[in-house]
């Protein structure tokens, strides 16, 4: 089942405290795009953009961790983005495609397939 960007954005908010499991690449990037558009729209309301960005940090981190789980990497690799040029490495990781079932569960893309 394909996920549209609005549904992916809603999924990001409903799984705010879910740091386990996996998120597909299309869901992740769809939510990122909608999140960016909401941020742009809130630029016209004083302080709303800042409040929204602070509130959306935790759902964004949770979804990024689930995205890393999808490619069989630990979510702790997000901390690499805190060092200079580490964000480029994490960006490349987030662009990678999943393969199948891994230690974080069955693939949301391929279903139940062997390692």
Secondary structure, 3 states (H helix, E strand, C coil): CCCCHHHHHHHHHHCCCCCCCCCCHHHHHHHHHHHHHHHHHHHHCCCHHHHHHHHHHHHHHHHHHHHHHHCCCCHHHHHHHHCCCHHHHHHHHHHCCCCCCECCECECCCECCCC
